[in-house]
């Protein structure tokens, strides 16, 4: 049976209904996503195993290094799990342990959920969940890899919506991610991508999708890496890359305190960095006064311990190679807060800021404050040297209001991209500004300083307004005459 994407989405979304009320909605992702991934691995492995067995024999087929998916040891296929009727939670845990042991770290950190520890996940619920997922094969012969990957991302988004405000911590809305990727594209074979606050991996996946769908190229020729402090969310990112068939790795740790991507005592540098870091979060300032990697040297004073925005920006700038580019979601405050001018100065003087793009309010689930995209480029084209483009994309022309948040429209995305690509100056929308002008403004990057963001006043038709005034005066005179007549009739002075 051939499935459409909406049908596959609906099928996967129903997993939440099966365990609803048994676990908190914030935990749906922890118990459902690993099972979906396990089913995908098992279905693909089984097809490859049968093909190797038929062509070379069973002994040959049992070599783990043959497979382009994690190896599933004997007795732990999805079909084996379906035969279990008692202590299903233990059987799932055992299967996950077996996969970890059989794959030499390839799936390390992915299967984290403990199904035994969740008492409400009874044999009945887990059996129904397993049988529901068994309805369709999830191998690439049955469902194209790009469709399965998209359905997985839709499932991640669905769980972020279920979680509400907290879900925004691991999921950036797709329209924002798409814009960021479009600002950095085009890409080339061999390019490297990194997200130091990777969340569920959506930015890396979108870069791969753009390379495939918009450039017609093979995303397996790109390399994707990311780091995430939350182990459960890092697990989602690992599964996400794997399901999309992407080359790369996800590491779990605090990117500022313990960066995991290093080479010979320096940070690994990349062609592209995409990130939506936690706004104005605490960071381990005291432990990084003498940073081993020299990341925080834009000023002798480090950013405040309770506001790590520029710590993240400096970290990402250090992760760019000589031609590297970055698109970073930032709170508006980093553009103009007075005490942070000392960090904007070296960024401007080194001419690595290419654009500042102001976004509408209420685009994110976890906050409604205005944000912007900061575009950095270590190798700006000659015709953009010593200039920064400011784009005001916060007006209604760029977004639509949904039930609980705003969303950039396709026309809005096109408008932003066109202005950026053409280096356009457009009244009340965009302007290219010299670095000297920015210096004259004490390195303030507030968009309103450079683009007139005020609503234009409507032209006044004086004759029409005078006619309205005379009409109102006539009505007033008539009312006063009637009032006088009534007062006289009542003999009231």
Buried (B, 14 or more C-beta within 10 A) or exposed (E): EEBEBEEBBEBBBEBBEBBEEBBEBEBBBBBBBBBBBBBBBBBBBBBBBEEBBEEEEEEEBBEEEBBEBBBBBEEBBBEBBBEBEEEBBEBBBBBBEBBBEBBEEBBEBBBEBEBEEBEEBEBEBBBBBBEBBBEBBBBBEBBEBBBBBBBBBBBBBBBBBBBEEEBBBBBBBBBBBBBBBBBBBEBEEEBBBBBBBBBBBBBBBBBBBBBBEEEEBEBBEBBBBBBBBBEBBBBBBBBBBBBBBBEBBBBBBBBBEBBBBEEEEEBBBBBBBBBBBBBBBEBBBEEBEEBEBEBBEBBEEBBBEEBBBBBBBBBBBBBBBEEBBBBBBBBBBBBBBEEBBBBBBBBBEEBBBBBBBBBBBBBBBBBEEBBBBBBBBBEBEEEBEEBBBBBBBBBEEBBEEEEEBBBBBEEBBEBBBEBBEEBBBBEBBBBBBEBEEBEEBEBBBBBBBBBEBEEEEEEEEEEEEEEEEEEEEEEEEEEEEEEEEEEEEEEEE
